[in-house]
Amino acid sequence: MVDTDLVVVGTFKSRPEAEMAKSALEAAGIESIVQTDDAGGLQPGLWEGRGVSVVVRSADAQTAHEILETTARQLPE
């Protein structure tokens, strides 16, 4: 995946939430990356307040948004 062609499709409160979103996208055949500012995992709390992002290729962004929206509606509150 080329960095210049990436779009953020969701920002989550925790890494596990972002990983679940990534899994939903991968199940639909969309390659994605979990992106967080945590100093390469050395400072896990560094991202707090900014969230954890999931990014996809710009060509997949619309479909990814739809998948994440559908998935969010199916989760219990």
N, C-alpha and C positions, 0 to 999 in steps of 0.2 A: 504494500500500500504506500503510495507516495504522499508525503506530508502535506504538500500544497493542495491536494485534492480532498482534504478531510473537512467534515462538518460535524459540529456537536449536535447530537440529536436528543440528549438528555443529560441533566445534571442531578445527581442523587446525594442524599444525606450521608451515605456510607458506602464503603467499597463492596460489601455483600449485595446491597441493592443494585449497584452498577453491574456487578458480575451476573446477577439474575437477568438484567436487561440484555446484557451481552449474550447470554445463553438463549434468550428468546429470539434474538436477531440471528444467531448462528443456526438455530433450528429452522429458520425461514430461509437459510442460505445466504445471509448477509454477513460479510466479514466486518468485524468491529474491533475497536481497541478501547480498553478502560484506561483513562488518562487522569492522573492525579499528581499534584505537586507535593510529594512526600520525600524528596531527596533520595529517590531510588529505593524507597522502603526503609531508609535509615531513620527517618523522623515521621512515623505514621500519623501523628496528630497535626502535622504542618498544614494539611489541606483543609482542616476544619474551618468552617465559615465560608469556604469557597466551593465546597462540594467535590464530588468525583464525577467526571464527565465520561460519556460514552460517545465515541466518534466513529463515523462511517464515511465511505466515499460519497462525494456530493451526488453522484448518479443514483445512489441508494437512499438518499436522505428522506425523500417523500414516503417511500415504502416503510422505512425504518420508523418514522414518526407514527405511521398508521399502526404498525405492529406494537410499538410501545404503548400507544394510547389504548389499543384493544386489550393488551396484557394488564394494564393498570386498572381497567374497568372490571377485570375478572378477579382481582385480588380483594380479599376481605378487608374491611376498614378497621 
